[in-house]
Structure formats: C-alpha cells, structure tokens
Amino acid sequence: MTKTSLRLYYHYIKGGSDMAENTAYMEFAAHADRFVRRMMQGYKPAGYREIKVIHDPVWGTMKFYPWELTVLDSPLLQRLRNINQLGLAVYTYPSAHHSRFEHTLGVTSLVTRMVDSVNDAAPHDGNGDCVISRDDLYKLRMAAILHDVGHCFFSHLSERMYGNTAEFEALKSSSPVFGSAQPHEILGYVIINTHAFKEFFRTNVEFPSGDIDDAFFEDMGRMIVGAPIETVYERNGKSIRKYYLTEMINGQFDADSLDYLRRDSYITGLSLTYHIDRFLYKIKIVDHDEPCGGTAVTGRHLTVSMSGVSTVEEMIFGKQMLTRYIYQHQKVLAADALVYDIVNGLRANGKLQHPCDFLYLCDDDIYKIYNESGDGDFEVPAAKFPIHSDSKKTIADVVKQIKTRELPKKALVINMANIASVEGHEPTLDSAYKFLCDVAAGGGFRSEIRDKAREICESIGLCKDDIDLFDIFYSFPKPTTAKNYTDVFVATPDGKFVELSRVADLNDWANEFSGRAWNAYVFSAGHMLPVVSLAAKQVLESRGIKFYDDRVFSGLKHYKEIEKLQKGTV
C-alpha cells in the first residue's frame, strides 16, 4: 500500500481531518494490508454456484450462499479453524475444542434467524417491503462472517497483550469510531478496510448487491466495532438511520452473544441455556425519531418486547456463570499467565514487535515451540532463548508446561471477602481492581515477591536459589459487567417505549453478582507454594492493600503449611 493511497483512504474514514492526526491509523493499516496480502497470496476461489449446507451440533442445518463461501474458504477465514474459541480452557474442559470458525458459522446463521423473525412480525409498507431488506440481510451476514477476523492465537488472551502496546493504543485513539470496542474488533475493522481486502472482495466475490463502494466496507467495520452506521437512507419518504444493523452484530443482545452463550455451555457440558425461540419471537425493530442537522431522522433500533425481558435476564445470568466457571476459572487463568511469559519472551527475542504480527500465528504455532524432543521449531532460535535474563527457563520450557498441564498452583486468592482495606479506605470492586492494575503496571511485582520469598527462605534455613522469578505468576482478571442496558428501550403492548432499567435492573444485579464472584490470583510452582503465598501477601500489604488475616489463606489447600511458616516452625 502506498503512502498516497493510505492518505486518500484515511481521508474518507476521518472526513478529511488533519493528516498529522491520521499517522497512527495510516501506519497501522499498512501493517494490516501486508498481512491480508500475505494471507490471500495464491488463493484461488473454487467458484461456487450453489448454496452449501453445513450441519452444526448447536443450531442444526445452516445454509451459505456462493459469494459467502468465497470468503469463508479464503485463508483469512480458514485460519480461524486453528484458533480455539475458549483459548486455553481446553486444559480445564477437555471437550472445549470448538474453534472461532464454528462460532463464525453460528453467528451468521443466527443473524439470519433474527432478521426472519423481525420481518415475520413486522408490518409491510405500501410497496410490500419488509423492515429489513434482502440487501441488508446480505450485508449483515457478511459482517457476521467477518466479525472475528481480527482474532489471534488463544482468542481473547492474545488481544489482552497486543491491546496494551503503544501502537495499538495509538490506533484506538485515532478515531472515535473505535469507542469501547475490543481489540480484536478494532483489528477486524482495519482488516476489512484495507486496500488488500477490498481488492480481493471486488475481484473475487460476486456479491448480489452489485457494485461495492467504500461505504460498504466502512459499514461492515462499524457493525463489528459496535459503532452506528452514519449513512441516512431515504425510504418511502422517510430519512432512516439503520442502528439495528450494528445492534444485531455488536449490541446488547446480538447474534455473537446468542451463539457463544449457547455454544460454550453446550460444548463444555455446563447446563446453562436460554430459550432461543422465545427470544427471537420477542425481538422487533422500533422507530424513534431524532433530530439530525435540523431535520427529522427516524432511527431504527433493535429492541425486545416487555414479555421478552425474562429471556434477556437468562442471557445475562448465563454470561455471568460462564465467566465464573470457564472464562475466569483459576486453572484457565493459570495457563493464561504462562502465555504472557511466552509472548514476552518472543518479544524480547525480536518476535511479535507489532500488534499485526500476532495475526500471523494460530494456536498450533505456539504449541510448536516445543515438541517431544524438547527442540523448538518456531523459527528455531527463539524457542531456546531464556524468557528473561533473570531466568534459566527457555520459551520452549514454558510451552512444555502448558502442553503437559504442569500449571502453576494458586498461592494467593484476592477477592472482596478477604480484602479489609485498599490504601486505607473501605474496599470496593473498582478500587481493588484498580489497585491491582496499578501494581501490575508499575512493574517489578514478581521480582518483589521473589525477593521477599528468598528472605523468608533464608530466615528458616531453606535454599533461596530454589525460587526462580518465573516460578511466580499472577492474574488480575477484569471484573465482568453486564453490557450497559441504560439506554435500551423495551416495547410496551400499547406501542410505546420504556427504559429497560425501569422494568428490570439488570446492570445492578449483574454487577453485584460479578463482585461476589470475582477472584484475582498469584500463582506459583508447587515446590515453594507456602513461601510464595506468604511473600505475595506481604508484598501486596506493603503496597497498600490489607487482608483479613483469618480469611486470606483459609481457602488454600496448603493453609496448614503457611501457618507453620508464619510461626517459623518449617
């Protein structure tokens, strides 16, 4: 991609704003463009002419159009087969081998069911048109197919790492379109709007809507990041803004959530569900007039009827349960902590220098760093390098720990039940989490625990050198909150609207549950577990958090060993 073409492209995206402010996006888009070109190199579409049927254990028979198959069969989408939907949860739930590709198919099928349900219940206008047109359905389905194209190895785990890089922070700040979107969604937006992807699409995809302009790709990108589509459409004498297109892909109750809630619980064997048919029956599109530049514009939103609120509650409860039992399970977080060291080791050895570099790797590429012979074959030299100058461990050693499930054990559990105060104040979930984030961001936390652990070892006559810096890990997961339902309206039987918060206080009870279920961890290799437990507590208390002494270790299996250590009897 040339500098000139990047400037022209970004001029469109930003509405002609000052070019000095667009440098971050331009540079990032160039990296993404190279990735897409490399992925698509040599790909020759099969030239499908008929609808293909795919059978899914969750949703049954699913149909895909020829133009969709051209995109689905591309290396850009096929790479999702090698990215596990639940990251490293497979080491806790052995059946959780489903991929991002399967999820993508499910989301595409569900968005069609949502459209069909809305149209079946909607009144037809004088021209016989449904609320959601066929062209809009095709666009929605393509956005669903592409909604996870920005995912990298181990799904959400990798995005928590590249999402904190300076390059990505600059990208996110480059446009208000990105708002509160997740990193993989922002990457998806950038990928879809690269010249390479547009060129591939226009050349190879026989999309039924005819000529595809830049606004088509911009609209799909906006749907994926959850930004409203700004284009106003004229229809039957009305000026219409189609908010529902975004809301079906990335909204309060979107097709993405509908699929992963059902799929993740089904595959892992957890008995969590919601009534999909009832939910689909209760959704509808509502018109809400709003001012726009001095003219009246009808905003069309996806909403749910009053009698469907109970199903929304089921969905939120299911998300909370999945977070507690899968997404933030202590063994999953322990495995996640190991991956952080792998990535940091690779970055220290010249790999993964830019967020787009993460896109080239799938789960298997990480596992290949270690094989049964102990040799690394991920660009071989990197695997054999120490993960840090302070450690004897190599990157391959850490990968081996994951593959053989030699996961670190919990040395300290931090939650709202055992925190007495945070920096001298009564603890809240927000203050506790912010405190831990500051501890992690400040650096040196693991080194402090190691040094404190070595002091304890010396005081009781143990060998301090037995504690390696990279025998100590931590995970401070973000407390889960419900999507913000404050501005969501429920359709009443008399055709009016009411704020959802007046019907069901979903935000408050979901967040209260989240606070009670939230746990942060310090992990350790098993041979020095009691020492690390005590050291971690002392370090955190020196930083400003205080624990209830009678609670902080009570849930640990090695509680008695810690008591002996505190008394100096070990």
C-alpha positions as CSV (number, residue, x, y, z in Angstrom):
1,M,0.0,0.0,0.0
2,T,1.4,3.4,-1.0
3,K,1.5,6.4,1.3
4,T,-0.7,8.2,-1.2
5,S,-3.4,5.5,-1.2
6,L,-3.3,5.4,2.6
7,R,-3.8,9.1,2.8
8,L,-6.8,9.0,0.4
9,Y,-8.3,6.1,2.2
10,Y,-8.0,7.6,5.6
11,H,-9.3,11.0,4.4
12,Y,-12.5,9.2,3.7
13,I,-12.6,7.5,7.1
14,K,-11.9,10.6,9.1
15,G,-13.9,13.0,7.0
16,G,-10.8,14.9,5.9
17,S,-9.3,15.7,9.3
18,D,-5.7,17.0,9.7
19,M,-3.2,14.4,8.3
20,A,-0.9,14.8,11.3
21,E,-3.6,13.2,13.4
22,N,-4.0,10.2,11.0
23,T,-0.5,8.9,11.0
24,A,-1.2,6.3,13.6
25,Y,-4.0,4.8,11.6
26,M,-2.1,5.0,8.3
27,E,0.9,3.2,9.7
28,F,-1.2,0.5,11.4
29,A,-3.3,0.0,8.2
30,A,-0.1,-0.6,6.2
31,H,0.8,-3.5,8.5
32,A,-2.7,-4.9,8.3
33,D,-2.6,-4.6,4.5
34,R,0.6,-6.6,4.3
35,F,-1.0,-9.3,6.5
36,V,-4.1,-9.6,4.2
37,R,-2.0,-9.7,1.1
38,R,0.2,-12.5,2.5
39,M,-2.8,-14.5,3.6
40,M,-4.5,-14.2,0.3
41,Q,-1.4,-14.9,-1.8
42,G,-2.1,-17.8,-4.1
43,Y,-5.7,-18.2,-3.1
44,K,-8.0,-19.2,-6.0
45,P,-11.7,-19.3,-5.1
46,A,-13.5,-22.5,-6.1
47,G,-16.2,-20.7,-7.9
48,Y,-19.3,-22.0,-6.0
49,R,-22.6,-21.6,-7.9
50,E,-24.9,-23.3,-5.4
51,I,-25.9,-22.9,-1.8
52,K,-23.9,-25.1,0.6
53,V,-25.4,-26.8,3.6
54,I,-23.4,-27.2,6.8
55,H,-24.6,-29.2,9.8
56,D,-23.9,-27.8,13.2
57,P,-24.5,-29.6,16.6
58,V,-25.8,-26.4,18.2
59,W,-28.1,-24.9,15.6
60,G,-28.7,-27.7,13.1
61,T,-28.7,-27.2,9.4
62,M,-27.1,-23.9,8.2
63,K,-27.1,-22.6,4.6
64,F,-24.4,-20.4,3.0
65,Y,-24.5,-18.5,-0.3
66,P,-21.8,-18.9,-3.0
67,W,-20.4,-15.4,-2.5
68,E,-20.1,-16.2,1.2
69,L,-18.2,-19.4,0.6
70,T,-15.6,-17.5,-1.4
71,V,-14.8,-15.5,1.7
72,L,-15.2,-18.5,4.1
73,D,-12.8,-20.6,2.1
74,S,-10.1,-17.9,2.0
75,P,-7.0,-18.4,4.2
76,L,-8.0,-15.2,6.0
77,L,-11.1,-17.0,7.4
78,Q,-9.8,-20.6,7.4
79,R,-7.1,-19.6,9.9
80,L,-10.0,-19.3,12.5
81,R,-10.2,-23.1,12.4
82,N,-6.9,-23.1,14.2
83,I,-7.9,-20.6,16.9
84,N,-9.7,-22.2,19.9
85,Q,-12.9,-20.4,20.8
86,L,-12.1,-20.6,24.5
87,G,-8.4,-20.2,24.4
88,L,-6.7,-22.5,27.0
89,A,-10.0,-23.5,28.7
90,V,-9.4,-26.9,26.9
91,Y,-7.0,-27.7,29.7
92,T,-9.8,-27.5,32.2
93,Y,-12.7,-28.6,30.0
94,P,-11.3,-31.3,27.7
95,S,-14.2,-31.2,25.3
96,A,-13.8,-27.4,24.6
97,H,-12.1,-27.8,21.2
98,H,-14.5,-25.7,19.2
99,S,-13.0,-23.0,17.1
100,R,-13.6,-19.4,16.1
101,F,-14.6,-20.7,12.7
102,E,-17.5,-22.8,14.1
103,H,-18.6,-19.8,16.1
104,T,-18.5,-17.6,13.0
105,L,-20.8,-20.0,11.2
106,G,-23.2,-20.0,14.1
107,V,-23.3,-16.2,14.3
108,T,-24.1,-16.0,10.6
109,S,-26.9,-18.4,10.9
110,L,-28.4,-16.7,13.9
111,V,-28.4,-13.2,12.4
112,T,-30.5,-14.7,9.6
113,R,-32.9,-16.1,12.1
114,M,-33.1,-12.7,13.8
115,V,-33.9,-11.0,10.5
116,D,-36.5,-13.6,9.6
117,S,-38.2,-13.3,13.0
118,V,-38.3,-9.5,12.8
119,N,-39.6,-9.5,9.3
120,D,-42.3,-12.1,10.0
121,A,-43.7,-9.9,12.8
122,A,-43.3,-6.6,11.0
123,P,-46.0,-4.7,9.1
124,H,-45.3,-4.3,5.5
125,D,-45.3,-0.9,3.9
126,G,-47.2,0.1,0.8
127,N,-44.5,-1.3,-1.5
128,G,-44.6,-4.7,0.2
129,D,-41.1,-4.2,1.6
130,C,-40.1,-5.8,4.8
131,V,-38.5,-3.8,7.6
132,I,-35.1,-5.4,6.9
133,S,-34.4,-5.7,3.2
134,R,-32.7,-8.6,1.4
135,D,-29.6,-6.4,0.7
136,D,-29.3,-5.5,4.4
137,L,-29.5,-9.2,5.2
138,Y,-26.7,-10.0,2.9
139,K,-24.6,-7.2,4.5
140,L,-25.4,-8.4,8.0
141,R,-24.4,-12.0,7.1
142,M,-21.1,-10.8,5.6
143,A,-20.4,-8.8,8.7
144,A,-21.2,-11.8,10.8
145,I,-18.7,-13.9,8.7
146,L,-16.0,-11.3,9.2
147,H,-16.8,-10.3,12.8
148,D,-13.9,-12.4,14.3
149,V,-11.4,-12.0,11.5
150,G,-9.2,-9.9,13.9
151,H,-8.7,-12.8,16.4
152,C,-5.2,-14.2,17.0
153,F,-3.9,-17.2,18.9
154,F,-5.7,-18.3,22.0
155,S,-8.6,-15.8,21.2
156,H,-9.1,-13.1,23.8
157,L,-5.8,-14.0,25.6
158,S,-3.6,-12.6,22.9
159,E,-5.6,-9.5,22.4
160,R,-5.1,-8.6,26.1
161,M,-1.4,-8.5,25.3
162,Y,-1.2,-6.6,22.0
163,G,-4.1,-4.4,23.1
164,N,-1.7,-2.8,25.7
165,T,1.0,-1.9,23.2
166,A,1.8,1.7,22.3
167,E,1.0,1.0,18.6
168,F,-2.5,-0.3,19.4
169,E,-3.2,2.5,21.9
170,A,-2.3,5.0,19.2
171,L,-4.6,3.2,16.8
172,K,-7.6,3.2,19.2
173,S,-7.1,6.9,19.9
174,S,-7.0,7.7,16.2
175,S,-10.8,7.5,15.6
176,P,-13.9,7.9,17.8
177,V,-15.4,5.1,15.8
178,F,-13.5,2.6,17.9
179,G,-15.1,3.8,21.2
180,S,-15.1,0.9,23.7
181,A,-14.6,-1.8,21.1
182,Q,-12.5,-4.8,22.0
183,P,-9.0,-5.1,20.4
184,H,-9.9,-7.9,18.0
185,E,-13.0,-6.0,16.8
186,I,-10.8,-3.0,16.0
187,L,-8.3,-5.2,14.2
188,G,-11.3,-6.6,12.2
189,Y,-12.4,-3.1,11.2
190,V,-8.9,-2.3,10.0
191,I,-8.6,-5.6,8.1
192,I,-11.9,-5.1,6.3
193,N,-11.0,-1.6,5.3
194,T,-7.5,-2.4,3.9
195,H,-7.0,-2.0,0.2
196,A,-5.9,-5.6,0.0
197,F,-9.2,-6.9,1.3
198,K,-11.3,-4.5,-0.8
199,E,-9.4,-5.6,-3.9
200,F,-9.9,-9.3,-3.1
201,F,-13.6,-8.8,-2.4
202,R,-14.3,-6.8,-5.5
203,T,-12.3,-9.1,-7.7
204,N,-13.5,-12.5,-6.5
205,V,-16.8,-12.1,-4.6
206,E,-19.9,-12.0,-6.8
207,F,-21.9,-10.1,-4.2
208,P,-25.6,-9.8,-5.2
209,S,-26.0,-6.1,-4.4
210,G,-23.9,-5.2,-7.5
211,D,-21.0,-2.6,-7.3
212,I,-19.4,-2.3,-3.9
213,D,-18.3,1.1,-2.8
214,D,-16.1,2.0,0.1
215,A,-19.1,2.8,2.3
216,F,-20.0,-1.0,2.2
217,F,-16.7,-1.9,3.9
218,E,-17.0,1.0,6.3
219,D,-20.5,-0.1,7.3
220,M,-19.4,-3.7,8.0
221,G,-16.4,-2.4,10.0
222,R,-18.7,-0.2,12.1
223,M,-21.1,-3.1,12.8
224,I,-18.1,-5.1,14.1
225,V,-16.8,-2.4,16.5
226,G,-20.3,-1.5,17.6
227,A,-20.4,1.9,16.0
228,P,-23.7,3.2,14.5
229,I,-23.8,3.4,10.7
230,E,-24.0,7.1,9.9
231,T,-25.4,6.8,6.5
232,V,-29.0,8.1,6.3
233,Y,-31.2,6.2,3.8
234,E,-34.3,7.6,2.1
235,R,-37.2,5.1,2.1
236,N,-40.8,5.7,1.4
237,G,-40.5,9.4,2.2
238,K,-38.6,8.8,5.4
239,S,-34.9,9.5,6.3
240,I,-33.8,6.4,8.1
241,R,-30.6,5.5,10.1
242,K,-30.3,1.8,10.5
243,Y,-29.0,1.3,14.0
244,Y,-30.3,-2.2,14.0
245,L,-27.6,-3.4,11.6
246,T,-24.9,-2.7,14.2
247,E,-27.1,-3.8,17.1
248,M,-27.5,-7.3,15.5
249,I,-23.8,-7.8,15.2
250,N,-22.5,-5.9,18.3
251,G,-25.2,-4.8,20.6
252,Q,-26.9,-5.5,23.9
253,F,-28.4,-8.8,22.6
254,D,-26.6,-9.6,19.4
255,A,-26.1,-12.7,17.3
256,D,-22.5,-13.0,18.6
257,S,-23.7,-13.3,22.2
258,L,-26.5,-15.6,21.3
259,D,-24.1,-18.1,19.7
260,Y,-21.3,-18.2,22.2
261,L,-23.6,-18.4,25.2
262,R,-25.3,-21.5,23.8
263,R,-22.2,-23.0,22.1
264,D,-19.7,-22.6,25.0
265,S,-22.1,-24.1,27.5
266,Y,-23.1,-26.9,25.2
267,I,-19.5,-27.9,24.3
268,T,-18.3,-27.8,27.9
269,G,-21.2,-29.7,29.3
270,L,-22.5,-26.9,31.6
271,S,-26.3,-26.9,31.9
272,L,-26.7,-23.2,31.1
273,T,-29.1,-22.1,28.4
274,Y,-31.8,-19.6,27.4
275,H,-34.9,-20.0,25.3
276,I,-33.7,-19.0,21.8
277,D,-37.1,-19.4,20.1
278,R,-38.8,-17.3,22.7
279,F,-36.2,-14.6,22.4
280,L,-36.4,-14.5,18.6
281,Y,-40.2,-14.2,18.9
282,K,-39.9,-11.2,21.2
283,I,-37.4,-9.0,19.3
284,K,-38.5,-6.3,17.0
285,I,-37.4,-3.2,15.1
286,V,-38.8,0.1,16.5
287,D,-38.7,3.6,15.0
288,H,-37.5,6.5,17.1
289,D,-37.5,10.0,15.6
290,E,-34.4,12.1,16.4
291,P,-33.0,15.5,15.3
292,C,-30.2,15.4,12.8
293,G,-28.8,18.7,11.5
294,G,-32.1,20.4,11.7
295,T,-34.0,17.6,10.0
296,A,-36.0,14.7,11.4
297,V,-34.4,11.3,11.1
298,T,-36.0,8.0,12.0
299,G,-33.6,5.9,13.9
300,R,-34.5,2.2,13.7
301,H,-33.4,0.1,16.7
302,L,-33.4,-3.5,17.7
303,T,-35.4,-4.0,20.9
304,V,-37.3,-6.6,22.8
305,S,-40.9,-6.6,23.9
306,M,-41.9,-6.3,27.6
307,S,-42.6,-10.0,27.8
308,G,-39.2,-10.9,26.4
309,V,-37.2,-9.3,29.2
310,S,-37.0,-12.6,31.2
311,T,-35.1,-14.1,28.3
312,V,-32.6,-11.3,28.4
313,E,-32.2,-11.9,32.1
314,E,-31.4,-15.6,31.3
315,M,-28.8,-14.5,28.8
316,I,-27.1,-12.2,31.3
317,F,-27.2,-14.8,34.0
318,G,-25.7,-17.4,31.6
319,K,-22.8,-15.0,30.8
320,Q,-22.1,-14.5,34.5
321,M,-22.0,-18.3,35.0
322,L,-19.8,-18.9,32.0
323,T,-17.4,-16.3,33.2
324,R,-17.2,-17.8,36.7
325,Y,-16.9,-21.4,35.6
326,I,-15.0,-21.1,32.3
327,Y,-13.6,-17.8,31.3
328,Q,-12.1,-16.9,34.7
329,H,-11.6,-20.4,36.1
330,Q,-8.5,-20.5,38.2
331,K,-6.8,-23.2,36.0
332,V,-7.6,-21.3,32.8
333,L,-6.1,-18.1,34.3
334,A,-3.0,-20.1,35.4
335,A,-2.5,-21.3,31.9
336,D,-3.1,-17.8,30.6
337,A,-0.3,-16.5,32.9
338,L,2.1,-18.8,31.3
339,V,1.3,-17.5,27.8
340,Y,2.1,-14.0,29.0
341,D,5.7,-15.2,29.6
342,I,5.8,-16.9,26.2
343,V,4.8,-13.7,24.4
344,N,7.1,-11.5,26.4
345,G,9.9,-14.0,25.7
346,L,9.2,-13.9,22.0
347,R,9.0,-10.1,22.0
348,A,12.4,-10.0,23.9
349,N,13.8,-12.1,21.1
350,G,12.6,-9.9,18.3
351,K,9.3,-11.6,17.6
352,L,5.8,-10.1,17.8
353,Q,7.0,-6.5,17.6
354,H,3.8,-5.1,16.1
355,P,0.2,-6.0,17.0
356,C,-0.4,-7.2,13.5
357,D,2.4,-9.7,13.9
358,F,0.1,-11.6,16.3
359,L,-2.3,-12.2,13.3
360,Y,0.2,-14.5,11.6
361,L,0.1,-17.0,14.5
362,C,-2.6,-19.5,15.4
363,D,-2.7,-21.8,18.5
364,D,-0.6,-24.6,16.9
365,D,2.2,-22.1,16.1
366,I,2.7,-21.5,19.8
367,Y,2.5,-25.2,20.7
368,K,5.1,-26.0,18.0
369,I,7.7,-24.0,20.0
370,Y,8.1,-27.2,22.0
371,N,7.9,-30.7,20.7
372,E,8.5,-34.1,22.2
373,S,12.3,-33.9,21.7
374,G,12.5,-30.7,23.5
375,D,13.5,-28.7,20.5
376,G,11.7,-25.6,19.4
377,D,10.7,-25.2,15.7
378,F,9.1,-21.7,15.9
379,E,11.9,-20.1,14.0
380,V,14.1,-22.4,16.0
381,P,16.5,-20.0,17.8
382,A,13.7,-18.1,19.7
383,A,12.5,-21.3,21.5
384,K,15.9,-21.9,23.0
385,F,16.4,-18.5,24.4
386,P,15.7,-17.7,28.0
387,I,12.4,-15.9,28.5
388,H,14.2,-13.3,30.6
389,S,17.8,-12.6,31.6
390,D,16.9,-13.4,35.2
391,S,15.7,-16.9,34.4
392,K,17.1,-20.2,33.3
393,K,13.8,-21.1,31.7
394,T,13.5,-21.1,27.9
395,I,10.4,-20.2,25.9
396,A,10.1,-23.9,25.0
397,D,10.1,-24.8,28.7
398,V,7.1,-22.7,29.3
399,V,5.2,-24.1,26.3
400,K,6.0,-27.5,27.6
401,Q,4.3,-26.6,30.9
402,I,1.1,-25.9,29.1
403,K,1.2,-28.9,26.8
404,T,1.9,-31.3,29.7
405,R,-0.5,-29.4,32.0
406,E,2.2,-28.6,34.6
407,L,0.2,-25.5,35.6
408,P,1.2,-23.3,38.5
409,K,-1.0,-23.5,41.6
410,K,-2.8,-20.8,43.4
411,A,-0.7,-19.2,46.1
412,L,-2.9,-16.3,47.0
413,V,-6.6,-15.6,46.2
414,I,-7.7,-12.0,46.3
415,N,-11.4,-11.2,46.5
416,M,-13.9,-8.9,48.2
417,A,-14.3,-11.4,51.0
418,N,-10.7,-11.2,52.3
419,I,-9.8,-7.6,51.5
420,A,-10.0,-5.4,54.6
421,S,-9.0,-2.1,53.0
422,V,-7.4,-0.6,49.9
423,E,-5.0,2.2,50.6
424,G,-6.7,2.9,53.9
425,H,-10.2,3.0,52.5
426,E,-13.1,0.6,52.6
427,P,-12.7,-1.7,49.6
428,T,-14.9,-1.6,46.5
429,L,-14.6,-3.9,43.5
430,D,-13.5,-0.9,41.4
431,S,-10.8,0.2,43.9
432,A,-9.5,-3.3,44.4
433,Y,-9.2,-4.0,40.7
434,K,-7.6,-0.5,40.0
435,F,-5.1,-1.1,42.8
436,L,-4.1,-4.5,41.3
437,C,-3.8,-3.0,37.8
438,D,-1.5,-0.3,39.2
439,V,0.6,-3.0,40.9
440,A,0.9,-4.9,37.6
441,A,1.5,-1.7,35.5
442,G,4.2,-0.4,37.8
443,G,6.5,-3.4,37.1
444,G,8.7,-5.3,39.5
445,F,5.8,-7.1,41.2
446,R,7.1,-10.6,40.5
447,S,10.6,-9.6,41.5
448,E,9.4,-8.2,44.8
449,I,7.6,-11.5,45.6
450,R,10.7,-13.5,44.6
451,D,13.0,-11.3,46.8
452,K,10.6,-11.5,49.7
453,A,10.3,-15.3,49.3
454,R,14.1,-15.6,49.3
455,E,14.2,-13.6,52.6
456,I,11.7,-16.0,54.1
457,C,13.7,-18.9,52.9
458,E,16.9,-17.6,54.5
459,S,15.1,-16.9,57.8
460,I,14.1,-20.6,58.1
461,G,17.2,-22.2,56.5
462,L,15.8,-23.1,53.1
463,C,17.8,-22.5,49.9
464,K,16.7,-19.2,48.4
465,D,18.0,-20.1,44.9
466,D,15.2,-22.6,44.6
467,I,12.8,-19.8,43.7
468,D,13.1,-18.6,40.1
469,L,11.5,-15.4,39.1
470,F,9.4,-17.3,36.5
471,D,8.1,-19.7,39.1
472,I,5.9,-16.9,40.1
473,F,2.8,-15.8,38.2
474,Y,-0.3,-13.6,38.6
475,S,-3.6,-13.0,37.0
476,F,-5.8,-10.0,37.8
477,P,-8.9,-10.5,35.6
478,K,-11.2,-7.7,34.8
479,P,-14.5,-7.9,36.8
480,T,-17.3,-8.9,34.4
481,T,-20.1,-6.4,34.0
482,A,-23.3,-6.7,32.0
483,K,-23.4,-4.7,28.8
484,N,-24.8,-1.3,29.5
485,Y,-28.6,-1.5,29.2
486,T,-29.2,2.0,30.5
487,D,-30.2,3.3,27.0
488,V,-32.1,0.3,25.9
489,F,-35.8,0.6,25.4
490,V,-38.5,-2.0,25.8
491,A,-41.5,-2.1,23.6
492,T,-44.8,-1.9,25.6
493,P,-48.0,-3.6,24.5
494,D,-49.6,-0.2,23.7
495,G,-46.8,0.6,21.1
496,K,-44.8,2.9,23.4
497,F,-41.4,2.6,24.9
498,V,-39.9,2.4,28.4
499,E,-36.4,2.2,29.6
500,L,-35.3,-1.3,30.3
501,S,-33.9,-0.2,33.7
502,R,-37.5,0.6,34.8
503,V,-38.6,-3.0,34.0
504,A,-35.5,-4.9,35.3
505,D,-32.5,-3.5,37.0
506,L,-30.1,-5.7,35.0
507,N,-26.9,-3.7,35.4
508,D,-27.1,-3.5,39.2
509,W,-27.8,-7.2,40.0
510,A,-25.4,-8.4,37.3
511,N,-22.6,-6.2,38.6
512,E,-23.3,-7.2,42.2
513,F,-23.0,-10.9,41.3
514,S,-19.8,-10.1,39.4
515,G,-18.3,-8.5,42.5
516,R,-19.1,-11.5,44.6
517,A,-17.7,-14.0,42.1
518,W,-14.5,-12.1,41.2
519,N,-11.2,-13.6,42.1
520,A,-7.6,-12.4,41.4
521,Y,-4.7,-14.8,41.8
522,V,-1.0,-15.1,42.5
523,F,0.3,-18.5,41.3
524,S,3.4,-20.4,42.0
525,A,5.2,-23.6,41.1
526,G,4.3,-26.2,43.7
527,H,7.7,-26.7,45.3
528,M,7.7,-23.3,47.1
529,L,4.0,-22.7,47.3
530,P,3.7,-21.8,51.0
531,V,6.7,-19.4,50.8
532,V,5.3,-17.6,47.8
533,S,1.8,-17.4,49.4
534,L,3.2,-15.6,52.4
535,A,5.6,-13.5,50.3
536,A,2.8,-12.3,48.0
537,K,0.6,-11.3,50.9
538,Q,3.4,-9.3,52.5
539,V,4.3,-7.5,49.2
540,L,0.7,-6.5,48.5
541,E,0.3,-5.2,52.0
542,S,3.4,-3.2,51.7
543,R,1.9,-1.7,48.5
544,G,-1.2,-0.5,50.4
545,I,-3.8,-3.4,50.5
546,K,-4.7,-5.0,53.7
547,F,-6.2,-8.5,54.2
548,Y,-8.2,-10.2,56.9
549,D,-5.6,-12.5,58.4
550,D,-8.1,-15.1,59.3
551,R,-9.5,-15.3,55.8
552,V,-6.8,-14.6,53.3
553,F,-5.3,-18.2,53.3
554,S,-8.3,-20.1,54.6
555,G,-9.4,-21.5,51.2
556,L,-5.9,-22.8,50.2
557,K,-5.1,-26.5,50.5
558,H,-1.6,-25.6,52.0
559,Y,-3.1,-23.5,54.7
560,K,-1.5,-25.5,57.5
561,E,1.9,-25.2,55.9
562,I,1.5,-21.4,55.7
563,E,0.6,-21.4,59.4
564,K,3.8,-23.3,60.3
565,L,5.8,-21.0,58.1
566,Q,4.4,-17.9,59.9
567,K,5.4,-19.5,63.2
568,G,8.9,-20.3,62.0
569,T,8.4,-24.0,62.6
570,V,9.2,-25.1,59.0
